[in-house]
Amino acid sequence: MTWIFTKYLLTAGMVVLISELAKRSDRLGGFIAALPLMTVLTLCWLYFENQSDEKIAQHAYYTFWYVIPTLPMFLLFPALLPRIGFWLTLGASIVLTIICVGLFAFIVRNIGVELL
């Protein structure tokens, strides 16, 4: 139980740290958020929990493939935010991401990568 509490505390702490940095500096907050800190933490948690090297490697592999179709959201969000407000922009960004993941999964299936 202590281990799970530690994982939650450290992981949540990263989110709080990034949001606090973003309040002070858009660039620094964006830079820190763009770092794969959550992925690194997840890889560490998998390692500390004695998951196989194959399991850890597969997580990193699929993370790479899922990052690519999420990138358009970061262009749509700032373009829509001043026009339609936060919640509609967030919803539109989520819908776009789902569509992009679906299309990307269909495309990369042709090269042997199964995402969905």
N, C-alpha and C positions, 0 to 999 in steps of 0.2 A: 504494500500500500504506500509506503514511503517513496518507493521508486516512481510510481505513477504520479504522486503529488509533486515530486521533483520535476518530472517531465512537463507536467502542466505549468508549473511555476516558471520554469526557464523558457518554455515556448511562449507563454503569455507575456512574459517579460520582454521578449524580443518585439512583439507587436506593440506593446506600450512604448518601448524605447524608440522604435521607428516613428510612431505617431507623434511623440514628443519632439523628436528631431525635426520632423516635417513642419511642426508649428513654427519653429525657429528659422528653418531654412528649407525652401522648396527643393533646392538642388541637392542638399545633403540628405534630406529625407528620401528623395527619389533615388539617389545613388545607393543608399543603404538598403532601401526596399528592393532595388534591382539585384542586389547580391543574392545569391541562392542560399541565404542563411537558413531558411526553413528546411530546404533540402539537405543541407549539411547537418542540421540538427537531427533530421529524420534518419539520415545515414548513420549518425552516431548512435541514435536510440536502437536502430536495428542491430548494429554491431554489439553494443553493450548487452542486448538481449539475446546474444548468441545465435543470431540468424545466420544462415549460410552465406558464404561469399557470393554464391549465385543469386540468392534473393536480394542482397544488397546491390549487386551489379545491375540486376534487372530493374530495380527501383530507379537507379540513376539513368539507365537507358530509356525507360518510358517517360521519365521526367523531361528528358531532352525533347522527345517527340511531342509531348503535350504542351511545352512552352511555345513552340512555333505558332500554333493556331490561336493562342491567346493574345498575341502581340497586337492585332488590329484593334482590340478593345482600348488599348492605351492611346490610340489616335482618335477613336470615336468619342471617348469620354470627354476630353477637353473641348472638342468641337461642339458637342451637344449641351454640355453643362450650362453655359450662359443662356441658351435658347429655351430649354425645356425643364430646367431645374434638376435637382440632385436625384430624386427617386425615379423619375422617368428615364433619366440618363443612365442610372445604374441598371434599371430593367432592360433598356435597349442594349447596353453593353453585355449583359448576361445572355440575352437572346443572340446577339452577334457572335459571342464566344461559342455558344452551343452550335450554331450553324457552321462556324469555321472549323470547329473540332470534327463535326460530321463530314464536312467536305474534305478536310485534310485526311481524315481516316480513310475515306474512299480513295483518295489519290495515292496515299502511301501504301495502300494494300497492294497496288501494282508492283511495288518493289519489295514486297514480302514483309512489311511491317503491319501487324494486326493491332490496332488501337481500340477498336470497339468489338 
